[in-house]
Amino acid sequence: MSQFVNGQSSDTEVDHPMGSQIRTHEGAGETVPLPQLDPLATVAGMDVSAHQGNVDWQSWWNQGMRFAYVKATEGTSYTNPYFAQQYNGSYNVGMIRGAYHFALPDRSSGAVQANYFVDHGGGWSRDGKTLPGALDIEYNPYGDNCYGLAKGQMTAWIKDFSDTYHARTGRWPVIYTSTNWWNGCVDGDFSSTNPLWVARYGSSVGPLPVGWTVHTIWQYTSSPLDKNSFNGGMDRLQALANG
């Protein structure tokens, strides 16, 4: 049954958290040892969606989290009803934060979804505390893994989204994906423009999607919620925020 919060449907059918389909298809792997991350060479972060509701940001700050990504939109009909509490709350506690969009490439064009994302919280400002928006592109929760698109078509869709986001904000979006999904569904190389946020639930980041030789963010576990490691010190995270 659908529930409506602040006028928005909160039905899980139209709210897929980042990595939800990667966990379904590739396994969470939560039983493996979590990585021993160097606090001087990495920055700890997290990502949230409506599934977390109102987040106790002070508690997570006290646990060492220093950046957060918050789901803003999905397709062109869903907005996160908890977006304001999560996006502003993470900022107010001192975190560097950004927004992400869950892509549905078979529903509308990349440009249409990029504009919807920017218009509903996915923008960017040079305030030193806002990361570029992220495109969450992963397995189709409704059917065919690649949304019925050939590799060239998927590449064109992602480029359409990325170019539109860049035109609107002056920043290239971060691309969140898994190596297996990307290599199976995409044949383009975005490594010269778009930072990579790779999902792999294990003790090492593993092989990267075709094109990239370095990752920017690694989502390494989903327990008890999605946790991420920024590949660099705080100065590099601030540089990404500042563009």
C-alpha positions in Angstrom: 0.0 0.0 0.0 1.3 3.5 -0.8 1.7 6.0 1.9 1.9 9.7 1.3 4.2 12.0 3.3 4.3 15.7 2.6 2.3 15.0 -0.6 4.9 12.6 -2.0 4.4 8.9 -2.4 6.7 7.0 -0.1 5.9 3.6 -1.6 9.1 1.6 -1.9 8.1 0.8 -5.5 9.2 4.4 -6.3 12.0 4.7 -3.7 15.0 2.6 -4.4 18.0 3.5 -2.1 21.5 3.7 -3.6 22.9 0.2 -4.1 19.7 -1.6 -3.4 19.7 -3.4 -6.7 23.5 -4.0 -6.5 22.9 -5.8 -3.2 20.2 -7.8 -4.8 22.2 -8.9 -7.8 25.7 -9.1 -6.5 25.2 -9.8 -2.8 26.0 -7.6 0.1 29.0 -9.6 1.2 28.6 -8.3 4.7 30.2 -11.4 6.2 33.7 -10.5 4.9 36.0 -8.4 7.0 35.5 -4.7 6.5 38.5 -2.7 5.3 41.0 -1.2 7.6 40.8 2.4 6.3 43.6 4.9 6.8 42.1 7.9 8.6 44.9 10.1 7.2 44.4 9.0 3.6 40.6 8.6 3.5 37.5 10.4 4.8 34.5 8.5 6.2 31.0 9.1 4.8 27.5 7.8 4.4 24.5 8.0 2.1 20.8 8.0 3.1 17.4 8.0 1.5 13.8 8.1 2.8 14.3 4.7 4.2 16.4 6.3 7.0 13.7 8.8 7.9 14.8 11.6 10.1 18.6 11.0 10.7 20.4 11.7 14.0 23.2 13.6 12.3 25.0 14.5 15.6 25.3 10.8 16.4 26.8 9.9 13.0 29.2 12.9 13.3 30.3 11.6 16.7 31.0 8.3 15.0 33.4 10.0 12.5 31.2 10.6 9.5 32.4 13.7 7.7 30.4 13.6 4.4 27.0 12.5 3.3 25.0 12.0 0.1 21.2 12.3 0.3 18.8 10.9 -2.2 16.8 13.7 -3.8 15.0 12.2 -6.8 14.2 9.1 -8.8 13.1 9.1 -12.4 10.8 12.2 -12.9 8.1 11.6 -10.3 9.7 10.8 -7.0 11.2 13.2 -4.5 12.5 12.2 -1.1 10.1 13.5 1.6 12.9 13.6 4.2 15.3 15.5 1.9 15.3 18.8 3.7 16.0 17.2 7.1 18.7 15.0 5.7 20.4 17.5 3.4 20.3 20.5 5.7 20.8 18.4 8.9 24.1 16.9 7.6 25.3 20.4 6.6 24.3 21.9 9.9 26.3 19.3 11.9 29.4 20.1 9.9 29.4 17.5 7.1 30.2 18.2 3.5 27.1 16.9 1.7 25.6 16.3 -1.8 22.5 14.9 -3.4 21.9 11.9 -5.6 19.5 10.8 -8.3 18.4 7.2 -8.9 18.2 6.9 -12.7 15.5 5.1 -14.6 16.9 5.4 -18.2 13.9 3.7 -19.8 11.4 6.3 -18.5 12.7 9.5 -20.0 15.8 11.1 -21.4 19.0 11.8 -19.5 18.4 15.6 -20.0 14.9 15.4 -18.6 16.0 13.5 -15.5 19.0 15.8 -14.9 16.8 18.8 -15.0 14.3 17.2 -12.6 17.2 16.4 -10.3 18.6 19.9 -10.3 15.1 21.4 -9.9 14.4 19.2 -6.8 17.6 19.6 -4.7 20.3 18.3 -6.9 22.0 21.6 -7.6 25.5 22.7 -6.6 26.9 25.9 -5.0 30.4 26.9 -4.4 30.1 27.2 -0.6 32.8 24.7 0.3 30.2 22.3 1.8 28.3 21.0 -1.2 29.5 18.1 -3.3 28.5 17.8 -7.0 25.4 15.8 -7.6 25.7 12.0 -8.1 24.0 9.9 -10.8 23.0 6.5 -9.3 23.0 4.2 -12.3 22.6 0.5 -11.4 20.4 -2.6 -12.1 16.8 -2.0 -13.2 14.5 -2.7 -10.2 11.6 -3.3 -12.5 13.0 -5.7 -15.2 15.9 -6.0 -17.7 19.2 -5.2 -16.0 20.1 -2.6 -18.7 16.6 -1.1 -19.0 16.2 -2.6 -22.4 19.0 -0.4 -23.8 22.0 -1.4 -25.8 25.4 -0.4 -24.5 25.7 2.5 -26.9 22.2 3.7 -26.0 23.0 3.6 -22.3 26.3 5.5 -22.9 24.3 8.1 -24.8 21.7 8.4 -22.0 24.4 8.9 -19.3 26.2 11.5 -21.5 22.9 13.3 -21.9 22.4 13.4 -18.2 26.0 14.4 -17.5 26.1 17.1 -20.1 22.8 18.6 -18.9 23.9 18.6 -15.3 27.1 20.2 -16.3 25.3 22.9 -18.3 23.0 23.6 -15.3 25.6 23.6 -12.5 29.0 23.9 -14.0 30.0 20.6 -12.4 30.2 17.1 -13.8 28.1 14.6 -11.8 29.7 11.9 -9.8 28.8 8.5 -11.3 27.8 5.8 -8.8 27.7 2.2 -10.1 29.1 -1.2 -9.8 31.9 -2.6 -12.0 29.7 -5.6 -13.0 26.7 -3.6 -14.0 28.7 -0.9 -15.8 30.8 -3.3 -17.8 27.7 -5.2 -18.8 25.5 -2.2 -19.8 27.8 0.7 -20.9 30.6 1.0 -23.5 31.6 4.7 -23.0 34.5 6.2 -21.1 33.6 9.0 -18.6 36.9 8.9 -16.7 38.2 12.2 -18.0 35.2 14.1 -16.6 33.2 12.3 -14.0 34.4 11.2 -10.6 33.7 7.5 -9.9 31.8 6.2 -6.9 32.0 2.5 -7.0 30.0 0.0 -4.9 31.7 -3.2 -3.8 30.7 -4.7 -0.4 34.0 -6.3 0.7 37.4 -5.8 2.2 38.9 -4.2 -1.0 37.6 -2.0 -3.8 38.4 -4.6 -6.5 38.5 -4.0 -10.2 37.0 -0.7 -11.4 34.6 -0.1 -14.3 36.1 0.1 -17.8 37.8 3.5 -18.3 38.5 4.5 -14.7 41.9 3.9 -13.2 41.1 5.4 -9.8 38.0 5.7 -7.7 36.9 8.8 -5.8 34.4 7.2 -3.4 34.0 3.6 -2.4 30.7 2.3 -0.9 32.0 -0.7 1.0 29.1 -1.8 3.2 25.4 -1.4 3.7 25.3 -2.4 7.4 23.8 -0.8 9.4 23.5 1.7 6.6 25.5 2.6 3.5 29.0 3.6 4.5 31.6 5.2 2.1 35.2 6.0 2.0 36.5 9.0 0.1 39.8 8.2 -1.6 41.9 11.1 -0.2 42.3 13.4 2.8 39.9 16.1 3.9 41.7 18.6 1.7 40.9 16.6 -1.4 37.3 16.2 -0.3 37.1 20.0 0.1 38.6 20.5 -3.3 35.9 18.3 -4.8 33.3 20.4 -3.1 34.9 23.6 -4.3 35.2 22.5 -7.9 
